[in-house]
Amino acid sequence: QALEQLRQKEGVIGMFAFVTYTKMSLNQMRATLTLVRLKDGISKSFTVTDHLHKIASRHAQLLFDYLYRTPYPNYKNPLGDLVWVLPAPSDQRRRVSPLQARLACRSQGGGLPSVDELMLGEQAGPYHNGIVLKAGAFYHAAEEKRFLAGETMDPRGKIRLLQSDRQMARYYCIQQAPEPVPPEVPVPQKAVVESAPANKVETEPQKEG
């Protein structure tokens, strides 16, 4: 009812705010500032947990950042329609030869990623269509190369050429994402209308006179 009364004053009040408090401990409070736009009911909340005398300033900073900070677009998957595939179950905690890695990836309908794809996957991380690489470990890559995960001070860098088929390393596979299956559209069935049998008109045979 209060919201409806405020909406009647939309020409005067375009937005209203309220704060809810929850006591977390003797000196900590959790406060949620909620803004509601009267025109369409869209709301935005800002929650902080701090000492009571600091809550107002922290809310003010969050609100200022929300209104005036440069907006950034959402992160895009740099690999597009490619998806990562985990190593074979027995290979997930060990190093294997390049032949074993290639065979495992091929069995899943994919292949070894390129060095660029490994770098992009490491940058994206596990929550943005990427992967987790063990720092200091080598990973097999396409084009007879290996990629060193994490930071390194080695002057040889993070990308190494494969010297022999006996050089062991970890691996991930990569493959094309499956095509989305379109939803089945039910085919309307034609109604079959049975026609009533025609009435037979029996005629008496004419008598020969």
C-alpha positions, 0 to 999 in steps of 0.5 A, a space after each residue: 500500500 505504501 508503494 502504491 501511494 508513492 507511485 501516485 507521486 511519481 511526478 514528484 518522487 522518481 525513486 526511493 531508498 530504504 536500509 535494513 540492518 542485521 546485527 552480526 556481533 557486538 560491533 558489526 552490522 550488516 546493512 543493505 541499502 535498496 533503491 527502487 525506481 517507482 516507474 517500473 519497480 526495478 531495484 538495486 541493492 548494496 550490502 556492507 558489513 562493518 562498524 555502525 559508524 562506517 556503514 553510511 560512508 561505505 554505502 555512499 562510496 558504493 552508490 557513487 561507483 555504481 552511478 559514475 564508474 566507467 561501465 565495462 562490458 561482460 567478459 566474452 569467451 575468447 575461444 568462441 565455440 570451443 570447449 575444454 575437455 578434461 584428461 582421461 580419468 587416469 591421466 588427471 594427476 600425472 604426466 604422460 607422453 605426447 602420443 598418449 595425450 594426442 590419443 586421449 584427445 582424439 578419442 574424445 573427438 578433439 585435439 590438443 590445444 594450441 599454445 595461444 588457446 592454453 594461454 587464453 584458457 589460463 587467463 580466463 580461469 575456471 569460472 569464465 570458460 577457462 581452465 586451471 593449470 598447475 603452476 610450474 608444470 608443462 602442458 602438451 600443446 599442438 604443433 609439437 610444443 609444450 607450455 609452462 604454466 604460471 610465472 617463470 624467471 627462466 630466460 627460455 620463456 613459457 613456450 618450449 619446442 618438443 625435443 622428443 616423444 619421451 618428454 612427459 607433460 600434463 594436458 587438456 583437450 579442446 573440441 568444437 562445442 556440440 550444435 544446439 539441438 533445436 526443440 521439437 515442434 509438434 506436427 499437428 495431426 489432421 483430424 479424420 472425419 468419418 462420413 456417415 454411410 449413404 442411405 441406400 434407396 431400394 427400388 422395387 423391381 418393376 413388374 413386366 406387364 
